[in-house]
Amino acid sequence: MSDSRPPASVLVTGASSGIGQACAQALDARGWRVFAGVRREGAGQALAERASERLTPVALDVSDGGSVAAALAQIERAAPEGLAGLVNNAGIAVSGPLEFTPLDELRRQLEVNLVGQLAVTQAALELLRHARGRIVNISSVGGRTALPFIGPYAASKFGLEALSDSLRRELRPGGIDVVVIEPGTIATPIWEKGDREATELRERLPPRGRELYGRALERLQKMARERGERGLPPERVAAVVLRALTARRPRARYVVGADARAQIALLGLLPDRLGDRVVARMLDA
């Protein structure tokens, strides 16, 4: 007798490109029913054209409460059996010296990368409970070590790490596990976008800001551009996400990439002041 049960369902946020797109495609290829959260309709159509009929694009802006509610209502109608997985991947990167970071930009960073992740999780929890699903949060090596000029991004990822720890301990009695993925440098469009935004940010700095930080910002931007060109393909992260969703006993955290492991080991083991000197030498500051 054939198995008439529906395939396991998963919601992947930020599936328009990069890691989210790679996760959606990898899960679809492995037989999951994927709800791919995208902000732009065109991106959803393009993704669906490259996938099986199991993949369904879902309009989802994690920073918009109405959009989150509508997306989860759509998923509940389509998958009343519940969600076996939630991959919180949507995110942005705001960079620049904290002294001159507009507070609205900091709020936007936290709204998308931190508040938005919890908003989707809250909305999805009953569906996850129904299927005893699993939550996978895409953090970053920047959630473990905070380098200069990415303070807003690091703050959002440090916060996501803390939320993940609390959620894991709160949801454990109900059988819902929470796993964190910490990638290093991944070759995704976020680097190109970040490079453009970094250039715009330098140009918007007041004269005093350029005087204080211009040289270091140029050096960091050059390093980031070079790292982005050498980054791992996003499919490497997708493979780890698949493992986190299917392992009988997943780890609480998975680090992806030799650069991420080296950065965590170096700055995690060194005394803080010595680590500061190492970073300063990297930036020639």
C-alpha positions, 0 to 999 in steps of 0.5 A: 500500500502506498503512503498517502501522508503529505510530505513534511512541510517547512517554512523558509523565510528570506528565500528570494536569494542566497542562503534562503533560496539554497535552503528552499531548493535543497529541501524541495529536492529532498521531498519536503513541502516548502513554503518559501517566504519572499518579499517580491512576487517576481522572486517567488515566481522565479524560485517556483519555476526552478522547483517541484510543484511542492514548493509554494512561494508565500508573500512574507515581510518579517517586519510587517505584522500583517504580512506575517499573520497572512502568510501563516494563515495561508500556510495553515490552510494549505498544511493543516497537519502542521509544520515540521520545520521553520527556517528563520533566515530573513535578514539585512546587514547595517554597517558603519561606526556606531557613533554615526549610525542613525538610530532609525537604521539601528531600529530597522536592523533589529526589527528585521533580524531579531524582532521579525524572527520572533514574530514569525516564530510566535505565529508558527508555534501552534503549527510546529506543535501540531507536527512536533516541528523544529526551529532552525535560526540562521545566525552568523559568526557575527553572533559570537564575535563583534567586529568594528563597524558591524555593530548593528548587525552583530547586535541583532545576531547576538540577540538572536543567539540569546532568543534561541537559547531561551526558546530552546529551553522554554520549548524543550518540554513540548518536544520542539527543538531550536537549532542555531546555524552560524555561517562564516563568509558565504557567497551571497548577494548580501556582500554586493549589497553591503558593499554598495551600502558601505560606500553610500554610508561613507559618503553620508558621513559628516566630515568628522566621521570621515576624518575619524573612521574613513581609513579603517572603513575603506580597509574593512570594505576591501577585506569584506569584498575579498572575503565575499569573493572567496565565500562558500556557496550557500548550498553548504549552509543548506546542507547543514540546515537539512541536517539540523532539521532531520538529525535524531539528536541535532546539536544546539549550534552548527558553525559553517566554514573554516573562517568562522571556526577560526574567528570564534576560536581566536577571539573566543580564546584570546583575552579581550584586550589582546583580541582588540589589538589583533583586530586593530592590526587587521584594520591597520588602525 
